[in-house]
Amino acid sequence: AYINQRKLNSEIKTMSSQIVEYKNQVDQWFNLVNDFNNAIKELGDVQNWTTAMQRDMKIIHETLTNTQKSVTSAQQQ
């Protein structure tokens, strides 16, 4: 019985250290996935920003075009 108990204790120690290694590996994977998700979110933020900038630039372009047409029309009168 004593020999079996020593074998069990030895296996428990081995399994405990393997569990710690696996936990550390899972923690690293979790951090990598978190970093990846944050990078994806930042890309989404950049895309939203560029879309907003394109919309704003289109409005500015249309406003300047209309202003130029109005000035040209007023000068011709």
A tleap script that builds the chain and sets N, CA, C and O, in Angstrom:
source leaprc.protein.ff14SB
mol = sequence {
  NALA TYR ILE ASN GLN ARG LYS LEU ASN SER
  GLU ILE LYS THR MET SER SER GLN ILE VAL
  GLU TYR LYS ASN GLN VAL ASP GLN TRP PHE
  ASN LEU VAL ASN ASP PHE ASN ASN ALA ILE
  LYS GLU LEU GLY ASP VAL GLN ASN TRP THR
  THR ALA MET GLN ARG ASP MET LYS ILE ILE
  HIE GLU THR LEU THR ASN THR GLN LYS SER
  VAL THR SER ALA GLN GLN CGLN
}
set mol.1.N position { 0.827 -1.193 0.000 }
set mol.1.CA position { 0.000 0.000 0.000 }
set mol.1.C position { 0.868 1.252 0.000 }
set mol.1.O position { 0.538 2.250 -0.640 }
set mol.2.N position { 1.991 1.186 0.732 }
set mol.2.CA position { 2.890 2.338 0.808 }
set mol.2.C position { 3.503 2.641 -0.556 }
set mol.2.O position { 3.640 3.805 -0.931 }
set mol.3.N position { 3.868 1.608 -1.290 }
set mol.3.CA position { 4.464 1.785 -2.622 }
set mol.3.C position { 3.446 2.413 -3.572 }
set mol.3.O position { 3.780 3.310 -4.346 }
set mol.4.N position { 2.207 1.936 -3.507 }
set mol.4.CA position { 1.153 2.506 -4.357 }
set mol.4.C position { 0.909 3.971 -4.002 }
set mol.4.O position { 0.692 4.795 -4.890 }
set mol.5.N position { 0.942 4.295 -2.724 }
set mol.5.CA position { 0.731 5.674 -2.293 }
set mol.5.C position { 1.861 6.575 -2.811 }
set mol.5.O position { 1.605 7.698 -3.245 }
set mol.6.N position { 3.096 6.091 -2.766 }
set mol.6.CA position { 4.233 6.862 -3.284 }
set mol.6.C position { 4.098 7.078 -4.786 }
set mol.6.O position { 4.386 8.163 -5.289 }
set mol.7.N position { 3.658 6.039 -5.506 }
set mol.7.CA position { 3.460 6.174 -6.954 }
set mol.7.C position { 2.370 7.206 -7.244 }
set mol.7.O position { 2.507 8.042 -8.137 }
set mol.8.N position { 1.281 7.129 -6.466 }
set mol.8.CA position { 0.192 8.095 -6.651 }
set mol.8.C position { 0.675 9.516 -6.369 }
set mol.8.O position { 0.371 10.441 -7.122 }
set mol.9.N position { 1.423 9.685 -5.287 }
set mol.9.CA position { 1.938 11.013 -4.948 }
set mol.9.C position { 2.857 11.542 -6.046 }
set mol.9.O position { 2.809 12.721 -6.397 }
set mol.10.N position { 3.684 10.665 -6.575 }
set mol.10.CA position { 4.586 11.059 -7.656 }
set mol.10.C position { 3.794 11.473 -8.897 }
set mol.10.O position { 4.108 12.479 -9.533 }
set mol.11.N position { 2.779 10.703 -9.232 }
set mol.11.CA position { 1.947 11.037 -10.400 }
set mol.11.C position { 1.170 12.327 -10.174 }
set mol.11.O position { 0.983 13.120 -11.097 }
set mol.12.N position { 0.720 12.530 -8.941 }
set mol.12.CA position { -0.003 13.768 -8.626 }
set mol.12.C position { 0.921 14.966 -8.812 }
set mol.12.O position { 0.499 15.981 -9.366 }
set mol.13.N position { 2.166 14.872 -8.362 }
set mol.13.CA position { 3.122 15.969 -8.533 }
set mol.13.C position { 3.376 16.231 -10.014 }
set mol.13.O position { 3.415 17.380 -10.453 }
set mol.14.N position { 3.550 15.152 -10.780 }
set mol.14.CA position { 3.784 15.297 -12.218 }
set mol.14.C position { 2.592 15.968 -12.888 }
set mol.14.O position { 2.757 16.887 -13.690 }
set mol.15.N position { 1.402 15.508 -12.555 }
set mol.15.CA position { 0.193 16.082 -13.156 }
set mol.15.C position { 0.011 17.532 -12.730 }
set mol.15.O position { -0.421 18.365 -13.528 }
set mol.16.N position { 0.334 17.838 -11.488 }
set mol.16.CA position { 0.203 19.218 -11.006 }
set mol.16.C position { 1.112 20.153 -11.787 }
set mol.16.O position { 0.693 21.239 -12.186 }
set mol.17.N position { 2.349 19.738 -12.007 }
set mol.17.CA position { 3.255 20.608 -12.764 }
set mol.17.C position { 2.824 20.709 -14.224 }
set mol.17.O position { 2.993 21.763 -14.837 }
set mol.18.N position { 2.273 19.642 -14.795 }
set mol.18.CA position { 1.762 19.712 -16.167 }
set mol.18.C position { 0.567 20.656 -16.249 }
set mol.18.O position { 0.421 21.408 -17.213 }
set mol.19.N position { -0.274 20.609 -15.239 }
set mol.19.CA position { -1.439 21.503 -15.219 }
set mol.19.C position { -0.982 22.956 -15.166 }
set mol.19.O position { -1.547 23.813 -15.846 }
set mol.20.N position { 0.042 23.235 -14.360 }
set mol.20.CA position { 0.569 24.602 -14.282 }
set mol.20.C position { 1.118 25.029 -15.645 }
set mol.20.O position { 0.884 26.156 -16.080 }
set mol.21.N position { 1.844 24.137 -16.320 }
set mol.21.CA position { 2.366 24.448 -17.657 }
set mol.21.C position { 1.230 24.725 -18.638 }
set mol.21.O position { 1.290 25.689 -19.400 }
set mol.22.N position { 0.204 23.889 -18.623 }
set mol.22.CA position { -0.931 24.078 -19.527 }
set mol.22.C position { -1.665 25.376 -19.215 }
set mol.22.O position { -2.103 26.083 -20.123 }
set mol.23.N position { -1.798 25.683 -17.932 }
set mol.23.CA position { -2.466 26.929 -17.543 }
set mol.23.C position { -1.688 28.124 -18.071 }
set mol.23.O position { -2.277 29.067 -18.599 }
set mol.24.N position { -0.364 28.087 -17.930 }
set mol.24.CA position { 0.468 29.184 -18.441 }
set mol.24.C position { 0.345 29.310 -19.955 }
set mol.24.O position { 0.295 30.417 -20.492 }
set mol.25.N position { 0.298 28.180 -20.632 }
set mol.25.CA position { 0.150 28.202 -22.087 }
set mol.25.C position { -1.214 28.770 -22.481 }
set mol.25.O position { -1.314 29.562 -23.417 }
set mol.26.N position { -2.248 28.367 -21.772 }
set mol.26.CA position { -3.592 28.887 -22.058 }
set mol.26.C position { -3.643 30.387 -21.784 }
set mol.26.O position { -4.280 31.131 -22.530 }
set mol.27.N position { -2.977 30.837 -20.717 }
set mol.27.CA position { -2.918 32.274 -20.428 }
set mol.27.C position { -2.259 33.034 -21.577 }
set mol.27.O position { -2.724 34.103 -21.971 }
set mol.28.N position { -1.175 32.473 -22.110 }
set mol.28.CA position { -0.507 33.116 -23.247 }
set mol.28.C position { -1.427 33.168 -24.462 }
set mol.28.O position { -1.506 34.190 -25.143 }
set mol.29.N position { -2.117 32.071 -24.733 }
set mol.29.CA position { -3.062 32.051 -25.861 }
set mol.29.C position { -4.164 33.078 -25.656 }
set mol.29.O position { -4.553 33.785 -26.585 }
set mol.30.N position { -4.662 33.150 -24.427 }
set mol.30.CA position { -5.726 34.106 -24.114 }
set mol.30.C position { -5.249 35.530 -24.386 }
set mol.30.O position { -5.974 36.327 -24.980 }
set mol.31.N position { -4.032 35.848 -23.952 }
set mol.31.CA position { -3.488 37.184 -24.186 }
set mol.31.C position { -3.310 37.461 -25.673 }
set mol.31.O position { -3.576 38.571 -26.134 }
set mol.32.N position { -2.863 36.459 -26.426 }
set mol.32.CA position { -2.721 36.635 -27.876 }
set mol.32.C position { -4.073 36.903 -28.537 }
set mol.32.O position { -4.192 37.784 -29.389 }
set mol.33.N position { -5.080 36.141 -28.141 }
set mol.33.CA position { -6.421 36.331 -28.705 }
set mol.33.C position { -6.961 37.702 -28.322 }
set mol.33.O position { -7.585 38.376 -29.141 }
set mol.34.N position { -6.724 38.118 -27.083 }
set mol.34.CA position { -7.161 39.444 -26.638 }
set mol.34.C position { -6.490 40.540 -27.461 }
set mol.34.O position { -7.149 41.478 -27.909 }
set mol.35.N position { -5.178 40.419 -27.657 }
set mol.35.CA position { -4.454 41.399 -28.468 }
set mol.35.C position { -4.984 41.424 -29.896 }
set mol.35.O position { -5.141 42.491 -30.489 }
set mol.36.N position { -5.256 40.251 -30.441 }
set mol.36.CA position { -5.796 40.159 -31.795 }
set mol.36.C position { -7.163 40.840 -31.876 }
set mol.36.O position { -7.436 41.591 -32.812 }
set mol.37.N position { -8.017 40.572 -30.890 }
set mol.37.CA position { -9.340 41.204 -30.871 }
set mol.37.C position { -9.224 42.720 -30.786 }
set mol.37.O position { -9.966 43.438 -31.456 }
set mol.38.N position { -8.301 43.210 -29.968 }
set mol.38.CA position { -8.105 44.654 -29.862 }
set mol.38.C position { -7.622 45.241 -31.183 }
set mol.38.O position { -8.044 46.330 -31.574 }
set mol.39.N position { -6.739 44.520 -31.869 }
set mol.39.CA position { -6.262 44.988 -33.173 }
set mol.39.C position { -7.410 45.048 -34.176 }
set mol.39.O position { -7.506 45.989 -34.964 }
set mol.40.N position { -8.272 44.049 -34.144 }
set mol.40.CA position { -9.442 44.034 -35.042 }
set mol.40.C position { -10.357 45.216 -34.728 }
set mol.40.O position { -10.861 45.874 -35.639 }
set mol.41.N position { -10.571 45.483 -33.442 }
set mol.41.CA position { -11.409 46.625 -33.051 }
set mol.41.C position { -10.801 47.933 -33.547 }
set mol.41.O position { -11.512 48.809 -34.038 }
set mol.42.N position { -9.473 48.060 -33.414 }
set mol.42.CA position { -8.816 49.278 -33.883 }
set mol.42.C position { -8.973 49.436 -35.387 }
set mol.42.O position { -9.179 50.547 -35.876 }
set mol.43.N position { -8.879 48.339 -36.122 }
set mol.43.CA position { -9.097 48.411 -37.570 }
set mol.43.C position { -10.511 48.870 -37.871 }
set mol.43.O position { -10.726 49.668 -38.783 }
set mol.44.N position { -11.472 48.373 -37.113 }
set mol.44.CA position { -12.853 48.812 -37.285 }
set mol.44.C position { -12.996 50.291 -36.997 }
set mol.44.O position { -13.715 50.999 -37.702 }
set mol.45.N position { -12.302 50.771 -35.944 }
set mol.45.CA position { -12.338 52.191 -35.614 }
set mol.45.C position { -11.739 53.025 -36.739 }
set mol.45.O position { -12.271 54.080 -37.082 }
set mol.46.N position { -10.637 52.559 -37.313 }
set mol.46.CA position { -10.002 53.273 -38.424 }
set mol.46.C position { -10.931 53.296 -39.627 }
set mol.46.O position { -11.048 54.313 -40.310 }
set mol.47.N position { -11.590 52.176 -39.882 }
set mol.47.CA position { -12.515 52.123 -41.017 }
set mol.47.C position { -13.674 53.094 -40.800 }
set mol.47.O position { -14.067 53.805 -41.725 }
set mol.48.N position { -14.222 53.128 -39.586 }
set mol.48.CA position { -15.303 54.074 -39.295 }
set mol.48.C position { -14.824 55.512 -39.464 }
set mol.48.O position { -15.539 56.354 -40.006 }
set mol.49.N position { -13.601 55.786 -38.993 }
set mol.49.CA position { -13.044 57.126 -39.107 }
set mol.49.C position { -12.874 57.520 -40.569 }
set mol.49.O position { -13.230 58.634 -40.954 }
set mol.50.N position { -12.328 56.607 -41.398 }
set mol.50.CA position { -12.130 56.940 -42.809 }
set mol.50.C position { -13.461 57.125 -43.523 }
set mol.50.O position { -13.582 57.978 -44.402 }
set mol.51.N position { -14.453 56.337 -43.152 }
set mol.51.CA position { -15.783 56.502 -43.751 }
set mol.51.C position { -16.352 57.873 -43.396 }
set mol.51.O position { -16.910 58.560 -44.251 }
set mol.52.N position { -16.207 58.265 -42.133 }
set mol.52.CA position { -16.691 59.578 -41.704 }
set mol.52.C position { -15.927 60.690 -42.422 }
set mol.52.O position { -16.524 61.682 -42.840 }
set mol.53.N position { -14.608 60.529 -42.567 }
set mol.53.CA position { -13.804 61.538 -43.260 }
set mol.53.C position { -14.215 61.643 -44.728 }
set mol.53.O position { -14.308 62.746 -45.266 }
set mol.54.N position { -14.459 60.512 -45.375 }
set mol.54.CA position { -14.893 60.536 -46.772 }
set mol.54.C position { -16.225 61.265 -46.902 }
set mol.54.O position { -16.417 62.068 -47.815 }
set mol.55.N position { -17.142 60.980 -45.984 }
set mol.55.CA position { -18.449 61.637 -46.016 }
set mol.55.C position { -18.286 63.142 -45.817 }
set mol.55.O position { -18.888 63.939 -46.537 }
set mol.56.N position { -17.461 63.530 -44.829 }
set mol.56.CA position { -17.244 64.951 -44.561 }
set mol.56.C position { -16.575 65.646 -45.745 }
set mol.56.O position { -16.946 66.766 -46.097 }
set mol.57.N position { -15.590 64.987 -46.359 }
set mol.57.CA position { -14.902 65.589 -47.502 }
set mol.57.C position { -15.850 65.743 -48.693 }
set mol.57.O position { -15.753 66.710 -49.449 }
set mol.58.N position { -16.756 64.796 -48.854 }
set mol.58.CA position { -17.743 64.898 -49.935 }
set mol.58.C position { -18.652 66.101 -49.691 }
set mol.58.O position { -18.966 66.844 -50.621 }
set mol.59.N position { -19.070 66.290 -48.453 }
set mol.59.CA position { -19.926 67.435 -48.115 }
set mol.59.C position { -19.175 68.741 -48.364 }
set mol.59.O position { -19.728 69.684 -48.930 }
set mol.60.N position { -17.908 68.790 -47.936 }
set mol.60.CA position { -17.101 69.997 -48.148 }
set mol.60.C position { -16.928 70.258 -49.641 }
set mol.60.O position { -17.044 71.398 -50.090 }
set mol.61.N position { -16.653 69.216 -50.402 }
set mol.61.CA position { -16.482 69.363 -51.854 }
set mol.61.C position { -17.756 69.894 -52.495 }
set mol.61.O position { -17.713 70.810 -53.316 }
set mol.62.N position { -18.881 69.317 -52.117 }
set mol.62.CA position { -20.155 69.769 -52.689 }
set mol.62.C position { -20.442 71.217 -52.296 }
set mol.62.O position { -20.935 71.997 -53.111 }
set mol.63.N position { -20.135 71.573 -51.059 }
set mol.63.CA position { -20.362 72.945 -50.599 }
set mol.63.C position { -19.490 73.927 -51.374 }
set mol.63.O position { -19.966 74.972 -51.817 }
set mol.64.N position { -18.212 73.587 -51.537 }
set mol.64.CA position { -17.312 74.468 -52.289 }
set mol.64.C position { -17.720 74.564 -53.758 }
set mol.64.O position { -17.641 75.638 -54.355 }
set mol.65.N position { -18.152 73.454 -54.337 }
set mol.65.CA position { -18.605 73.461 -55.732 }
set mol.65.C position { -19.827 74.361 -55.884 }
set mol.65.O position { -19.900 75.169 -56.810 }
set mol.66.N position { -20.785 74.218 -54.971 }
set mol.66.CA position { -21.989 75.058 -55.032 }
set mol.66.C position { -21.650 76.530 -54.807 }
set mol.66.O position { -22.232 77.406 -55.447 }
set mol.67.N position { -20.710 76.803 -53.902 }
set mol.67.CA position { -20.297 78.185 -53.648 }
set mol.67.C position { -19.634 78.769 -54.887 }
set mol.67.O position { -19.905 79.911 -55.260 }
set mol.68.N position { -18.773 77.996 -55.517 }
set mol.68.CA position { -18.099 78.462 -56.730 }
set mol.68.C position { -19.121 78.750 -57.828 }
set mol.68.O position { -19.010 79.752 -58.535 }
set mol.69.N position { -20.107 77.878 -57.970 }
set mol.69.CA position { -21.151 78.099 -58.984 }
set mol.69.C position { -21.926 79.376 -58.680 }
set mol.69.O position { -22.250 80.147 -59.583 }
set mol.70.N position { -22.219 79.591 -57.401 }
set mol.70.CA position { -22.962 80.797 -57.020 }
set mol.70.C position { -22.152 82.054 -57.295 }
set mol.70.O position { -22.686 83.041 -57.800 }
set mol.71.N position { -20.860 82.023 -56.965 }
set mol.71.CA position { -19.994 83.184 -57.196 }
set mol.71.C position { -19.858 83.446 -58.690 }
set mol.71.O position { -19.942 84.593 -59.128 }
set mol.72.N position { -19.651 82.402 -59.469 }
set mol.72.CA position { -19.523 82.542 -60.920 }
set mol.72.C position { -20.811 83.092 -61.514 }
set mol.72.O position { -20.780 83.952 -62.395 }
set mol.73.N position { -21.929 82.599 -61.033 }
set mol.73.CA position { -23.226 83.070 -61.527 }
set mol.73.C position { -23.441 84.534 -61.162 }
set mol.73.O position { -23.960 85.302 -61.973 }
set mol.74.N position { -23.048 84.929 -59.953 }
set mol.74.CA position { -23.219 86.315 -59.517 }
set mol.74.C position { -22.298 87.243 -60.304 }
set mol.74.O position { -22.677 88.378 -60.594 }
set mol.75.N position { -21.115 86.792 -60.650 }
set mol.75.CA position { -20.180 87.619 -61.413 }
set mol.75.C position { -20.664 87.828 -62.843 }
set mol.75.O position { -20.373 88.861 -63.447 }
set mol.76.N position { -21.390 86.874 -63.386 }
set mol.76.CA position { -21.865 86.980 -64.765 }
set mol.76.C position { -23.063 87.908 -64.869 }
set mol.76.O position { -23.417 88.345 -65.965 }
set mol.77.N position { -23.678 88.207 -63.763 }
set mol.77.CA position { -24.874 89.064 -63.832 }
set mol.77.C position { -24.540 90.507 -63.805 }
set mol.77.O position { -25.436 91.349 -63.855 }
savepdb mol mol.pdb
quit
